[in-house]
Amino acid sequence: MKQLIKNTLTHLAAGLGQHRFSSTAPHLWVLMYHRILPVNDARYAFEEPGMIVTPETFRQHLQTLKSLFELMPLSEWIARRNADQSLPRRACAITFDDGWLDNYQFAFPILIEEQVPATLFAVSHMIGTTRQFWPNRFTRLLAARSGGTPLPAFDDIIDLSNQPVITRDLLADFILRLKVLSDTELDDRLDRAEQGLQLAAEKMPALMSWDNVRAMCNSDLVEIGSHTCNHFRLQQQLSDAVLLREIRDSRTMIEQQIERPVTLFCYPNGDTSKAAIDLVGQHYQGAVTTRRGINNAASKALELTRIGIHEDITNTRSKFEARLSGLI
């Protein structure tokens, strides 16, 4: 019965959502993607479910979007809005966070085939390195420990004594719990845990190389925005010096690498503060959050909302359109 009700609501939202009707005012849907990975890729099993879309589903998304929206670069919509130029009644911008290597391997070829523009928000000082995001370092630690043994440096937060098998949903719950820690404390605990398990540093890159980024940018389909230098969450406890460096220096480095202006910014984890927003406004024309919503011409350019997309909730056209509706 619950599944029947869920399916009914999904079909209703898919057919009755705002994406299906032309309003008198322009609106902008900004979709948030992270990773594009095939199910049989080894990286798929070690990632949170809410981070992944398969290439097959991604292609279906683009084909659906082309039938419903005018697809355009995010920077173009912002520039047209700021210049009081006409805007589409239903516009959509595709965004990718972080700069994952799989975006280049699997998403980029599909964007070219479908001729769809997108914005890639790159973590500047991680591009071209083997540095890993803290959730992926934590996942690697879980895989390296023996059976139900505790995890060094984290046993005060996460009890693993009765969890010999870690499912992907349980992993997502653990990562959510760990977000109460600052980025500095997370790095310190991860360093100690890796040392305790004698885990060698990761040798394979998680993110793109600068050559990959330039290839995407030079296609004229993908624009590059900043996602800070190190993916630090821009919370109030961050010092003014670090805040400035994360926001300003990331733009400088990306512009040096791609030789094009960088006008867009993405807040890591969606965390903002007044100081962060003010600084972003000094260096960029627009910025996106992780807050869910559909934008209009009156939306704040530095706090644009997005709709998060992942495989489990969008792997059919009906489910995808329900997500676009803003109702589910």
VENVENTA-V624899 format. One record per helix or strand of 3 or more residues. SS is the DSSP state (2 for helix, 1 for strand). FROM is the first residue (numbers start at 1). LEN is the number of residues. Records with the same first field share a line. If there is no record, write none. Layout:
SS->FROM-LEN, FROM-LEN
This chain:
2->2-15, 18-3, 44-3, 49-3, 55-14, 74-9, 101-14, 134-11, 168-11, 183-14, 210-9, 240-19, 268-3, 274-10, 311-4, 317-9
1->27-7, 90-9, 118-5, 222-5, 264-3, 286-7, 304-5
